[in-house]
Amino acid sequence: MENKLQATIDIGSHSCILLIAAFEDDENARKILVPKLQKVEVCRLGEDIYEHGKITPERIQELVNIMTKFRMDLHALGADLKAVAMTEAMRKATNPDEVIEAVEKAVWVKPRVITGEEEGKLTYRSIKEWHGDGNVTIDIGGGSTELSNGETTFSIPVGALKMFKAMGPIPGPEYKKFIKETFKDLSFKGMTKKPVYLIGGTGTALAMVFLNSQTFDYKAIEGLELSLSDLEAVTTRITNLSKELRAMLPGLENGRHEVIICGLFWLRSLLEKLRVETFKISTAGLRFGLLYPPEAEPEQKPKKRPAFLKKNESTSEKVIPEQVGDDNGTVGNNTSTAGNDK
């Protein structure tokens, strides 16, 4: 891999993220992906899905404006745009082709609508490259949430923006019923009591409020460990503020203040299901996973055949002359099959 600027764009339900990064050697001469520029623009495609089932012309134009700004950044830095991925909002939209065409004209690369499972696997890959294997990733987006442990990956159609549209900025008594219904048919087998990394805008905003950091600093946020009591304290602090004051907190600008409390409620429920007391926050995610070369599929070991099948196969390979009886009852060789008329 050449050490040059490469880029991806993640078009989500709440926001669009531009990543410009480069593969560089670490102290062990291992290639690692180092972010050089990250830009976030709120697009809220999920609102249109919730209200109309499709992306409206007005929202498409807003998206095109964002993409045009991203393209200018790409050209200014000479970065090579490798991939544009679209997630839950576009998985649900009834007019994806219209949106895909508009985005392609703006950035000169055709975007791809990826499945929830693909999104979860790519997110896990980004964490694996930075922090190793054996973790569980939670990626809370605007319209969906992906969980993965590297072997099992699944997507839940629940996100911070979607919850906000259904329940308002602060979930009420109906939240318990919502959680019960959501978890009814979900299995977290193989994911409990493992190290957890939280990905996405909810995690980044949580970290910035916790650190009281006015600017995004991925080095300060990456790997930040919080406890359930820390999460509860931040949630209480944000909830007790008015809408106007909430919008002034670090990381909660551009509409994030409206959906953050729903995202934190949802995070708490997920952590309880995973049976962990602490979790770490990562700034990695889908946009990083898109830049790594595909991993080789694990080699499938040949399945052992049962002994009785081997015995039958061995017997079937022997040529046994077919025998029939003549009218006198004498047994002899014949090319017809015995018992053919039975």
ZASEGU-832357 format. One record per residue: residue in one letter; x, y, z of N, C-alpha, C, O in turn. Coordinates in pm, whole numbers, padded with zeros to 5 digits, always signed. Atoms other than C-alpha are relative to their C-alpha. Example, Ala and Ser with C-alpha at 12.3 -4.5 7.8 and 13.67 -1.06 7.14 Angstrom:
// ZASEGU-832357
A+00089-00119+00000+01230-00450+00780+00090+00120+00000+00194+00118+00066S-00082-00119-00006+01367-00106+00714-00077+00109+00073-00026+00220+00090
END
This chain:
// ZASEGU-832357
M+00083-00120+00000+00000+00000+00000+00087+00125+00000+00179+00138+00081E-00077-00123+00009+00134+00339-00099-00035+00092+00116-00149+00096+00163N+00021-00094-00109+00177+00598+00170-00049+00133-00058+00027+00229-00070K+00057-00122+00054-00056+00855+00021-00139+00021+00059-00195-00069+00120L+00128-00032-00060-00377+01027+00122-00113-00075-00070-00128-00069-00192Q+00115+00073+00049-00684+00809+00083-00123+00045+00079-00111+00087+00194A+00119-00056-00064-01042+00901+00164-00122-00091-00017-00131-00170-00111T+00130+00065+00009-01387+00760+00233-00106+00098+00050-00076+00193+00123I+00112-00079-00049-01728+00912+00293-00107-00095+00052-00146-00190-00017D+00105+00078-00064-01985+00764+00530-00126+00087+00005-00129+00189+00075I+00126-00075+00002-02341+00886+00458-00101-00073+00087-00158-00175+00046G+00087+00066-00096-02550+00798+00761-00138+00062+00009-00174+00147-00072S+00136-00050-00019-02900+00867+00888-00003+00138+00061-00096+00215+00037H-00004-00130-00067-02797+01168+01097+00106+00092-00060+00084+00212-00074S-00109-00084+00047-02466+01287+00956+00083-00068-00108+00075-00189-00128C-00094+00048+00101-02210+01253+00678+00141+00029+00052+00167+00136+00106I-00136-00016-00051-01843+01200+00762+00100-00022-00112+00094-00122-00184L-00111+00012+00093-01542+01261+00542+00125-00038+00078+00160+00028+00176L-00128+00039-00059-01222+01079+00635+00108+00008-00107+00094-00048-00215I-00121+00002+00082-00885+01156+00477+00111-00053+00089+00139+00003+00195A-00099+00067-00084-00611+00928+00607+00113-00054-00086+00109-00047-00208A-00114+00059+00070-00282+00760+00519+00051-00119+00079+00047-00119+00202F-00065+00113-00065-00119+00426+00592+00144+00037+00030+00219+00076-00059E-00135-00033-00042+00199+00484+00791+00057-00112+00086-00018-00192+00144D-00066+00101-00081+00454+00265+00966-00001+00041+00147+00030+00156+00180D-00012-00028-00142+00428+00239+01345+00139-00042+00049+00226-00072-00033E-00133+00033-00054+00720+00161+01580+00042-00143-00031+00160-00177-00024N-00031+00138+00034+00694-00206+01481+00002-00024-00151-00005-00138-00197A-00001+00005+00147+00707-00126+01107-00126-00064-00055-00125-00127-00161R+00130+00053+00041+00342-00227+01084-00083+00114-00058-00085+00224-00001K+00081-00103+00062+00112-00034+00853-00125+00029+00083-00205-00061+00109I+00121-00040-00072-00151+00159+01048-00064+00117-00073+00003+00194-00142L+00074-00106+00067-00419+00395+00924-00009+00121+00092-00067+00114+00201V-00006-00122-00082-00364+00748+01055-00090+00107-00062-00068+00147-00176P+00087-00105+00054-00643+01007+01013+00072+00133-00013+00146+00173+00077K-00060-00131+00024-00532+01338+00864-00105+00111+00006-00077+00222+00051L+00109-00097-00004-00868+01514+00828-00131-00075+00014-00155-00173-00057Q+00134+00056-00015-01219+01428+00948-00098+00115+00011-00081+00207+00091K+00102-00104-00002-01522+01642+00879-00137-00063+00014-00167-00164-00051V+00135+00050-00023-01877+01587+01001-00101+00108-00037-00089+00223+00006E+00108-00092+00038-02183+01749+00845-00133-00071+00025-00152-00185-00016V+00131+00059-00031-02538+01687+00969-00088+00003-00125-00103+00108-00188C+00088+00009+00118-02770+01566+00690-00142-00047+00035-00237-00011-00034R+00128+00045-00053-03055+01395+00884-00090-00064-00107-00208-00032-00117L+00079+00072+00098-03167+01171+00601-00108-00084+00068-00215-00107+00012G+00095+00083-00073-03340+00958+00863-00131+00069+00029-00235+00003+00040E+00125-00074-00023-03595+01233+00928-00094-00017-00118-00215-00036-00100D+00084+00018+00119-03718+01205+00571-00057-00140-00007-00172-00159-00046I+00048+00139+00002-03743+00827+00600-00114-00017+00099-00214-00082+00068Y+00104+00012-00103-03946+00858+00920-00129+00069-00043-00238+00019-00017E+00118-00079+00034-04180+01122+00777-00059-00030-00137-00180-00021-00157H+00048+00016+00138-04200+01039+00405+00030-00138-00060-00031-00176-00160G-00039+00128+00057-04039+00700+00346+00100+00012-00113+00148-00089-00164K-00097-00024+00106-03810+00857+00088+00078+00128+00031+00042+00203+00122I-00080-00122-00017-03547+01130+00060-00059+00108-00090-00069+00090-00211T+00066-00106+00074-03712+01456-00045+00100+00078-00087+00220+00075-00059P-00090-00080+00086-03571+01682-00321+00079+00104+00079+00197+00128+00050E-00069-00101-00081-03487+01947-00061+00117-00062+00076+00226-00004+00083R-00106+00068-00076-03287+01698+00146+00111-00049-00094+00229-00047-00058I-00100+00042+00098-03113+01564-00163+00091+00116-00035+00213+00099-00048Q-00080-00118+00033-03000+01917-00246+00095+00033+00115+00210+00070+00092E-00087-00022-00116-02866+01960+00109+00116-00099-00001+00230-00062+00028L-00103+00103+00006-02678+01633+00069+00102+00031-00110+00222+00014-00091V-00089-00036+00111-02535+01744-00266+00092+00115+00041+00211+00116+00007N-00082-00112-00047-02414+02068-00106+00112-00049+00092+00225-00001+00084I-00101+00056-00090-02234+01868+00164+00106-00074-00080+00226-00057-00058M-00093+00077+00081-02080+01634-00091+00091+00089-00084+00209+00058-00104T-00081-00094+00079-01962+01928-00301+00112+00060+00085+00225+00075+00038K-00103-00051-00091-01779+02072+00000+00106-00106+00028+00225-00075+00033F-00094+00109-00023-01623+01733+00067+00094-00017-00121+00214-00037-00104R-00081+00016+00119-01504+01710-00294+00106+00109-00009+00218+00084-00054M-00097-00110+00001-01336+02049-00263+00115-00028+00097+00230+00002+00067D-00105+00038-00096-01148+01925+00046+00090-00108-00059+00212-00103-00045L-00076+00108+00062-01044+01611-00141+00098+00053-00105+00215+00014-00109H-00084-00054+00106-00911+01806-00436+00109+00092+00056+00221+00094+00005A-00098-00091-00059-00736+02064-00217+00118-00076+00059+00232-00028+00055L-00105+00078-00063-00540+01791-00040+00055-00110-00091+00150-00179-00054G-00047+00102+00093-00496+01564-00341-00029-00141+00046+00047-00233+00015A+00034+00133-00053-00668+01272-00168-00078-00080-00103-00153-00025-00184D+00067+00092+00091-00795+00970-00357-00123-00059+00071-00109-00133+00169L+00123+00049-00062-01161+00894-00273-00020-00146-00040-00046-00177-00156K+00006+00144+00025-01174+00514-00240-00141-00057+00006-00173-00150-00068A+00133+00058-00015-01533+00453-00132-00096+00100+00063-00058+00184+00144V+00109-00078-00061-01865+00618-00047-00106-00102+00040-00160-00173-00045A+00095+00098-00051-02096+00411+00173-00123+00069+00055-00114+00173+00120M+00127-00052-00052-02462+00473+00254-00062-00109+00086-00056-00227+00052T+00043+00100-00098-02628+00304+00550-00153-00003+00018-00226-00004-00080E+00139+00036-00031-02967+00264+00724-00104+00084-00073-00202+00029-00122A+00100-00084+00066-03152+00564+00577-00020-00043-00145-00133-00049-00194M+00010+00041+00140-03072+00450+00225-00046-00145-00015-00099-00183-00119R+00053+00136+00005-03150+00089+00309-00152+00002+00005-00218-00089-00045K+00144-00011-00016-03501+00206+00390-00067+00088-00107-00187+00076-00129A+00058-00096+00094-03550+00477+00125-00064-00069-00120-00014-00170-00169T+00068+00055+00118-03792+00410-00159+00056+00057-00130+00020+00011-00239N-00058-00061+00121-03589+00627-00400+00153+00001+00006+00213+00106-00016P-00146-00001-00013-03225+00515-00352+00073+00038-00127+00176+00106-00121D-00069-00029+00125-03133+00541-00721+00014+00150-00025+00116+00197-00075E+00000-00145+00018-03223+00910-00727+00109+00064+00086+00180+00154+00040V-00100-00056-00092-03001+00983-00426+00141-00041-00043+00233+00040-00042I-00131+00050+00044-02714+00765-00551+00050+00080-00120+00168+00118-00124E-00039-00076+00119-02712+00948-00886+00044+00141+00037+00142+00192-00017A-00033-00138-00040-02707+01290-00718+00136+00004+00071+00216+00095+00047V-00127+00005-00072-02419+01193-00487+00116-00028-00096+00222+00033-00085E-00105+00033+00096-02219+01040-00772+00041+00121-00082+00160+00141-00109K-00031-00122+00077-02243+01364-00971+00080+00099+00083+00162+00174+00029A-00067-00097-00086-02121+01560-00670+00144-00040+00035+00231+00047+00041V-00134+00042-00044-01818+01348-00569+00074-00083-00105+00190-00118-00084W-00062+00072+00112-01748+01162-00898+00034-00145+00035+00114-00208-00033V-00014+00142-00037-01761+00824-00722-00139-00052+00034-00212+00012+00109K+00133+00055-00025-02070+00603-00719-00007-00058+00141+00073-00146+00175P+00013+00055-00135-02184+00537-00360-00063-00138-00001-00131-00176-00097R+00056+00134-00012-02279+00191-00242-00082-00009+00127-00036+00030+00235V+00085+00025-00118-02567+00106-00009+00042-00134+00059+00027-00237-00006I-00048+00124-00060-02424-00150+00232-00103-00054+00100-00184+00021+00154T+00091+00063-00095-02613-00396+00451+00044+00031+00143+00156+00076+00166G-00033-00019-00141-02625-00371+00829+00113-00092+00043+00198-00053+00122E-00105+00095-00036-02406-00680+00856+00134+00047-00054+00236+00038+00016E-00124-00053+00058-02145-00531+00621+00052+00116+00086+00171+00125+00114E-00038-00116-00081-02146-00212+00827+00064-00044+00131+00167+00010+00172G-00054+00050-00126-02091-00405+01150+00137-00065-00016+00224-00047+00068K-00128+00068+00024-01808-00613+01002+00111+00099-00029+00223+00084+00019L-00100-00101+00032-01627-00311+00861+00037+00082+00124+00153+00119+00142T-00028-00072-00125-01660-00130+01194+00088-00084+00091+00184-00032+00149Y-00082+00088-00084-01521-00430+01381+00143-00006-00055+00239-00006+00022R-00134+00006+00061-01232-00447+01133+00084+00121+00041+00203+00107+00069S-00075-00121-00037-01135-00088+01215+00050-00008+00144+00161+00038+00174I-00042+00016-00140-01124-00168+01588+00106-00108+00012+00202-00094+00089K-00099+00109-00003-00935-00492+01529+00137+00049-00041+00238+00011+00020E-00128-00051+00048-00664-00307+01336+00068+00089+00104+00191+00091+00114W-00057-00092-00099-00617-00052+01615+00019-00063+00137+00117-00034+00206H+00000+00048-00139-00692-00249+01931+00004-00151+00015-00003-00202+00127G-00009+00144-00009-00668-00616+01846-00136-00069-00001-00241-00004-00006D+00121+00082+00007-00920-00899+01843-00057-00023+00139+00000+00021+00239G+00059+00039-00128-01150-01030+02116-00088+00104+00064-00120+00093+00183N+00086-00106-00053-01365-00718+02157-00141-00010-00058-00166-00087-00151V+00134-00017+00054-01729-00633+02101-00016+00147-00038+00016+00236+00041T+00020-00139+00043-01813-00322+01900-00149+00032-00002-00232-00049-00042I+00136-00054+00007-02130-00115+01937+00008+00129-00080+00074+00225-00040D+00001-00119+00085-02190+00136+01659-00142+00056-00001-00229+00007-00074I+00132-00062-00008-02488+00358+01746-00008+00113-00100+00059+00215-00085G+00020-00103+00101-02598+00556+01444-00132+00071+00020-00194+00063+00126G+00127-00072-00008-02899+00769+01369-00119-00091-00018-00223-00073+00046G+00114+00086+00030-03117+00490+01231+00019-00145+00036-00078-00221+00035S-00023+00140-00033-02952+00163+01331+00119-00013+00093+00196+00081+00113T-00112+00031-00088-02707+00000+01570+00057-00134-00041-00016-00232-00056E-00065+00125+00038-02453-00264+01473+00088-00050+00114+00160+00027+00177L-00084+00065-00099-02288-00509+01712+00078-00112-00067+00027-00181-00155S-00082+00107+00056-02003-00747+01632+00105-00043+00100+00158+00038+00175N-00113+00052-00076-01755-00971+01808+00104-00063-00092+00193-00135-00046G-00092+00056+00097-01571-01063+01489-00051-00127-00063-00018-00158-00178E+00057+00123+00053-01759-01389+01447-00149+00017-00029-00199-00030-00131T+00143-00026+00016-02119-01279+01493-00022+00150-00016+00032+00229+00061T+00031-00141+00025-02248-00950+01352-00147+00014-00031-00201-00063-00111F+00139-00025+00035-02600-00815+01348-00033+00148+00017+00033+00221+00090S+00044-00140+00000-02782-00487+01295-00139+00009+00060-00227-00070+00026I+00130-00025-00062-03071-00356+01507-00053+00131-00058+00017+00232-00055P+00053-00123+00060-03300-00100+01337-00042+00104+00103-00155+00152+00102V+00024-00099-00106-03274+00136+01635+00121+00093+00004+00235+00047+00011G-00106-00098-00008-03072+00458+01642-00047+00123+00075-00166+00136+00106A+00033-00117-00080-03059+00788+01827-00103+00090-00067-00196+00137-00001L+00096-00086+00071-03243+00988+01559-00137-00066-00009-00239-00001+00010K+00126+00073+00010-03507+00720+01513-00076+00002+00132-00198+00017+00135M+00062-00005-00132-03571+00710+01888-00055+00139+00030-00163+00154+00086F+00043-00138-00023-03591+01088+01902-00131+00029-00072-00221+00093-00016K+00123-00024+00077-03857+01095+01629-00119-00073+00062-00233-00027+00049A+00108+00079-00059-04059+00831+01817-00035+00043+00142-00151+00033+00183M+00021-00025-00144-04014+00948+02179+00028+00143+00044-00002+00178+00158G-00039-00133-00042-03889+01306+02178+00140-00001+00058+00205-00106+00060P-00139-00011-00046-03561+01432+02329+00031-00082+00125+00145-00124+00143I-00023+00077-00122-03607+01250+02663-00103-00113+00007-00222-00087+00024P+00094+00112-00005-03760+00899+02663-00077-00003+00132-00021+00024+00239G+00085+00008-00119-04050+00855+02905-00029-00143+00040+00049-00233+00010P+00035+00135-00048-04227+00554+03062-00012-00103-00113+00005-00223-00090E+00015+00094+00112-04284+00404+02716+00131-00068-00037+00131-00166-00112Y-00130+00056+00036-03911+00333+02694+00016-00145+00046+00075-00226-00025K-00013+00137-00051-03935+00017+02908-00069-00100-00093-00015-00207-00120K+00072+00087+00092-04193-00134+02675+00076-00011-00132+00083-00119-00192F-00077-00002+00124-03985-00031+02374+00120-00094+00009+00146-00170-00084I-00118+00085-00018-03674-00203+02512-00038-00148+00008+00029-00233-00050K+00045+00139-00012-03864-00518+02603-00033-00059-00136+00005-00173-00165E+00036+00047+00134-04002-00548+02249+00124-00013-00089+00135-00108-00167T-00119+00001+00085-03666-00467+02088+00088-00120+00029+00141-00183-00063F-00090+00108-00039-03471-00728+02284-00067-00138-00002-00001-00239+00021K+00076+00125-00011-03742-00995+02265+00060-00114-00080+00070-00226-00030D-00048+00106+00088-03595-01190+01975+00150+00010-00030+00199-00052-00124L-00144-00017+00022-03228-01086+02004+00081-00088+00095+00045-00104+00212S-00090+00081-00081-02950-01312+02129+00138+00065+00002+00192+00100-00103F-00133-00058-00016-02623-01172+02265+00102-00107+00037+00206-00077+00095K-00089+00112-00030-02463-01515+02298+00137+00022-00064+00146+00055-00182G-00136-00019+00049-02085-01493+02264+00050+00143+00009+00165+00171-00026M-00039-00141-00008-02082-01118+02328+00006+00053+00143+00059+00162+00165T+00007-00050-00137-02134-01087+02703+00134-00007+00071+00217-00094+00044K-00118-00005-00087-01863-00995+02953+00131+00008-00078+00233-00045-00033K-00121-00023+00079-01612-00897+02682+00028+00150-00007-00063+00230+00013P-00030-00143+00015-01429-00565+02633-00086+00062-00110-00099+00006-00218V+00092-00066+00092-01665-00321+02461+00058+00132-00049+00109+00211+00030Y-00038-00129+00060-01577-00039+02221-00125+00063-00060-00195+00002-00141L+00114-00076+00052-01843+00223+02150+00047+00088-00116+00144+00164-00103I-00035-00073+00121-01831+00373+01799-00115+00096-00035-00228+00075+00007G+00106-00085+00054-02021+00657+01634-00013+00133+00070+00057+00163+00167G+00019-00136-00051-02147+01008+01703-00041+00006+00145-00002+00098+00217T+00042+00001-00141-02311+00917+02033+00121-00015+00090+00132+00054+00192G-00119+00021-00081-01979+00790+02168+00092+00120+00001+00145+00158+00105T-00088-00117+00009-01779+01087+02043-00056+00117+00081+00018+00184+00152A+00062-00108-00077-02029+01335+02190+00009-00026+00150+00036+00065+00229L-00011+00037-00141-02032+01146+02520+00140+00029+00053+00156+00085+00161A-00138-00023-00042-01652+01161+02537+00031+00149+00013+00096+00191+00110M-00030-00143-00003-01636+01532+02457-00067+00070+00118-00009+00160+00178V+00068-00057-00116-01893+01618+02725+00071-00044+00127+00092+00037+00218F-00068+00054-00119-01718+01394+02979+00133+00071+00023+00167+00106+00136L-00131-00066-00011-01378+01553+02904-00010+00151+00000+00088+00221+00025N+00022-00144+00015-01531+01899+02860+00095+00058-00104+00153+00165-00085S-00091-00039+00108-01331+01921+02539-00077+00079-00105-00175+00028-00161Q+00071-00087+00094-01436+02208+02312+00027-00036-00146-00049+00003-00234T-00035+00039+00137-01267+02061+02004+00019-00151-00007+00057-00216+00090F-00017+00144+00021-01257+01713+01857+00148-00034-00007+00221+00021-00090D-00139+00044-00003-00925+01546+01940-00001-00153+00009-00023-00210+00116Y+00015+00145+00002-00918+01183+01834+00100-00070+00092+00071-00177+00145K-00100+00063-00088-00602+01110+02035-00046+00001+00145-00017-00093+00220A+00050-00007-00137-00770+01223+02358-00119-00092+00021-00139-00145+00131I+00122+00082-00011-01089+01030+02285+00028-00148-00019-00033-00232+00047E-00024+00140+00036-00944+00709+02141+00041-00084+00122+00143-00058+00186G-00028+00091-00112-00956+00434+02404-00043+00052+00135-00016-00013+00237L+00048-00055-00128-01113+00656+02672-00095-00100+00065-00192-00144+00004E+00082+00098-00071-01261+00421+02933-00096+00069+00098-00055+00153+00178L+00102-00054-00089-01585+00507+03112-00072-00115+00070-00075-00227+00019S+00078+00098-00074-01792+00323+03370-00149+00030-00018-00187+00134-00070L+00144-00023+00005-02168+00284+03391-00039+00121+00085-00131+00195+00050S+00030-00116-00084-02166+00542+03671+00040+00130-00070-00026+00232-00054D-00039-00117+00080-01979+00786+03443-00109+00031-00103-00147+00146-00122L+00107-00016+00100-02244+00728+03175-00124+00059+00066-00188+00147+00009E+00118-00050-00070-02520+00788+03428+00016+00146+00038-00079+00224+00028A-00026-00138-00041-02358+01110+03551-00012+00096-00119-00072+00203-00107V+00008-00085+00118-02322+01253+03198-00144+00010-00049-00191+00118-00086T+00140-00001+00043-02678+01151+03107-00084+00092+00087-00166+00169+00037T+00075-00085-00094-02816+01321+03419+00034+00147-00023-00055+00233-00023R-00043-00139+00022-02611+01635+03355-00066+00059-00124-00115+00172-00121I+00057-00049+00125-02735+01667+02997-00151+00014+00012-00209+00111-00035T+00147+00001-00012-03096+01581+03083-00051+00119+00081-00159+00171+00053N+00043-00109-00088-03113+01852+03351+00014+00138-00064-00030+00238-00007L-00018-00128+00069-03021+02125+03102-00116+00028-00094-00181-00064-00144S+00100-00038+00100-03262+02318+02884+00053-00032-00139+00173-00057-00156K-00039+00029+00137-03257+02256+02511+00108+00097-00048+00203+00057-00116E-00094-00102+00043-03069+02582+02455+00138-00020+00063+00240-00009-00005L-00128+00021-00068-02800+02511+02716+00065-00130-00045+00187-00140-00054R-00052+00130+00046-02767+02152+02598+00076+00018-00131+00179-00046-00153A-00063-00022+00130-02679+02279+02250+00136+00068+00012+00213+00070-00084M-00126-00069-00020-02387+02473+02400+00110-00092+00052+00226-00052+00060L-00100+00094-00050-02214+02164+02538+00091-00046-00115+00047-00054-00229P-00092+00045+00105-01905+02042+02349-00048-00130-00064-00090-00223+00005G+00039+00120+00071-01985+01787+02082-00148-00012-00031-00190-00105-00100L+00146+00010+00018-02359+01861+02083-00054+00107-00094-00173+00140-00089E+00045-00100+00096-02374+02122+01811-00065-00068-00120-00063-00190-00132N+00059+00048+00127-02554+02086+01477-00107-00108+00019-00113-00205-00057G+00112+00092-00016-02857+01905+01612+00026-00121+00087-00068-00193+00121R-00030+00117-00083-02676+01642+01819-00065+00010+00138-00095-00092+00200H+00060-00018-00133-02822+01794+02138-00142-00052+00007-00192-00084+00115E+00138+00048+00000-03169+01683+02029-00008-00152+00016-00104-00204+00073V+00008+00147+00004-03084+01312+01990+00090-00068+00102+00078-00189+00122I-00103+00062-00083-02801+01256+02240-00058-00078+00118-00008-00186+00149I+00055+00068-00117-03018+01162+02541-00059-00136-00038-00042-00234+00033C+00052+00128+00050-03199+00893+02341+00113-00097-00025+00104-00215+00009G-00116+00086+00027-02862+00760+02230+00062-00055+00128+00103-00170+00132L-00060+00044-00127-02734+00743+02589-00091-00099+00074-00041-00192+00137F+00093+00096-00057-03049+00567+02713+00018-00137-00067+00025-00240-00001W-00015+00121+00079-03008+00311+02436+00134-00069+00031+00140-00191+00043L-00131+00054-00034-02638+00267+02513-00005-00072+00135+00047-00183+00148R+00010+00061-00133-02714+00195+02880-00069-00136-00008-00025-00232+00055S+00073+00126+00014-02963-00076+02781+00087-00108-00066+00084-00224-00025L-00087+00095+00068-02712-00240+02546+00111-00051+00092+00142-00170+00093L-00107+00039-00091-02435-00240+02807-00052-00095+00108+00019-00186+00151E+00060+00090-00099-02669-00403+03058-00020-00139-00059+00002-00239+00009K+00017+00129+00066-02748-00679+02808+00134-00070-00020+00141-00193-00014L-00134+00058+00018-02376-00730+02747+00068-00030+00132+00174-00093+00134R-00046+00032-00136-02322-00748+03123+00143+00048+00025+00231-00028+00066V-00130-00061-00026-02028-00510+03146-00018+00123+00088-00125+00185+00090E+00003-00115-00090-01944-00238+03397+00076+00119-00058+00056+00233-00016T-00078-00107+00063-01702-00040+03180-00001-00020-00152-00032-00128-00201F-00010+00006+00145-01657+00038+02811+00098+00106-00047+00126+00202+00026K-00093-00098+00057-01414+00225+02586-00062+00065-00123-00147+00007-00190I+00051-00076+00115-01483+00486+02320+00108+00004-00107+00226+00024-00078S-00094-00006+00112-01322+00478+01977-00054+00094-00108-00174+00103-00132T+00036-00089+00111-01320+00730+01695+00008-00072-00135-00016-00012-00239A-00004+00079+00123-01275+00450+01440-00142-00029-00045-00238+00024+00011G+00134+00033+00046-01565+00303+01248-00002-00037-00146+00101-00067-00206L+00022+00040+00137-01708+00228+00908+00094+00067-00098+00150+00002-00186R-00081-00075+00097-01514+00501+00727+00144-00049-00002+00210-00041-00105F-00134+00057-00004-01185+00343+00842+00000-00141-00060+00088-00177-00138G+00008+00136+00049-01294-00013+00770-00004-00009-00151+00043-00106-00210L+00010-00003+00146-01365+00083+00409+00136+00009-00069+00148-00026-00186L-00132-00019+00061-00995+00159+00351+00091-00122+00012+00191-00132-00059Y-00085+00118-00015-00852-00174+00467-00029-00100-00111-00144-00117-00152P+00023+00104+00102-00799-00444+00205-00081-00114+00060-00067-00143+00179P+00083+00110-00053-01046-00734+00238+00086-00109+00062+00193-00142+00011E-00070+00112-00064-00939-01011+00473-00032-00129-00075-00140-00145-00131A+00022+00130+00064-00897-01361+00333-00103-00079+00080-00099-00082+00203E+00099+00083-00066-01191-01586+00408+00069-00120+00064+00158-00179+00003P-00061+00116-00064-01102-01860+00659-00021-00126-00083-00129-00149-00138E+00008+00123+00080-01025-02190+00487-00096-00099+00065-00087-00127+00184Q+00098+00096-00049-01308-02436+00522+00063-00138+00008+00109-00193-00092K-00053+00135-00017-01192-02766+00668-00100-00102-00054-00220-00089-00034P+00092+00102+00050-01331-03073+00493-00068-00074+00114-00005-00112+00212K+00075+00067-00104-01603-03232+00697+00028-00151-00001+00037-00212-00108K-00022+00144-00010-01538-03585+00824-00129-00074-00034-00238-00038+00011R+00116+00079+00037-01769-03841+00672-00018-00113+00100+00079-00178+00139P+00025+00107-00095-01936-04086+00908+00051-00134-00051+00053-00158-00172A-00058+00130+00037-01786-04436+00912-00097-00084-00082-00056-00153-00175F+00094+00085+00072-02108-04599+00793-00015+00043-00145-00044-00039-00232L+00006-00047+00138-02110-04375+00482+00121-00049-00079+00109-00089-00195K-00120+00049+00066-01752-04468+00402-00013-00147-00036+00027-00190-00144K+00017+00144+00022-01842-04837+00438-00094-00025-00118-00066-00110-00202N+00095+00015+00109-02141-04803+00207+00061+00037-00135+00038-00029-00235E-00063-00043+00124-01936-04610-00051+00099-00103-00049+00111-00126-00170S-00097+00102+00036-01667-04879-00041-00069-00121-00062-00019-00178-00159T+00075+00114+00051-01925-05153-00098-00058+00027-00137-00059-00061-00223S+00063-00034+00128-02094-04967-00383+00099+00000-00115+00059-00008-00231E-00100-00004+00105-01765-04952-00570+00029-00138-00057+00083-00149-00167K-00025+00136+00047-01748-05336-00600-00102-00037-00107-00220-00008-00092V+00089+00044+00106-01894-05481-00921-00045-00141+00032+00038-00232+00033I+00056+00129-00034-02123-05772-00829-00089-00045-00113-00187+00023-00144P+00085+00047+00109-02268-05976-01114-00142-00019+00048-00166-00079+00153E+00140+00013-00037-02643-05958-01105-00046-00142-00031-00012-00199-00135Q+00042+00138+00013-02808-06294-01062-00151-00010+00000-00219+00054+00080V+00144+00024+00004-03155-06410-01157-00023-00148-00013+00066-00222-00055G+00032+00143+00012-03323-06743-01149-00073-00026-00130-00157+00054-00172D+00074+00033+00121-03436-06921-01471-00127-00075+00037-00160-00088+00154D+00130+00063-00026-03762-07107-01506+00014-00127+00083-00082-00173+00144N-00020+00124-00075-03608-07414-01348+00054+00027+00139+00081-00066+00217G-00051-00036-00133-03487-07223-01045+00150+00003+00007+00208+00021+00114T-00146-00003+00002-03124-07235-01158+00047+00144+00005-00006+00231-00065V-00053-00136-00014-02926-06931-01056+00115+00021-00097+00205-00063-00105G-00108-00028+00094-02706-06771-01323+00019+00148-00019-00057+00229+00034N-00028-00142+00027-02555-06444-01446-00093+00054-00106-00129-00017-00200N+00089-00066+00095-02778-06196-01632+00023+00148+00007+00065+00199+00110T-00021-00145+00001-02762-05833-01733-00119+00076+00049-00111+00198+00066S+00116-00068-00052-03111-05757-01607+00008+00008+00150+00094-00056+00211T-00003-00020-00143-03188-05650-01251-00097-00093+00069-00213-00105+00028A+00084+00095-00073-03323-05904-01004-00113+00076+00064-00095+00187+00115G+00115-00061-00067-03666-05827-00876-00050+00120-00072-00111+00207-00010N+00037-00118+00075-03732-05577-01153-00148+00023-00004-00193+00137-00015D+00145-00012+00010-04104-05650-01157-00066+00024+00135-00188+00042+00142K+00059-00015-00134-04151-05611-00779-00020+00144+00036-00068+00175+00144
END
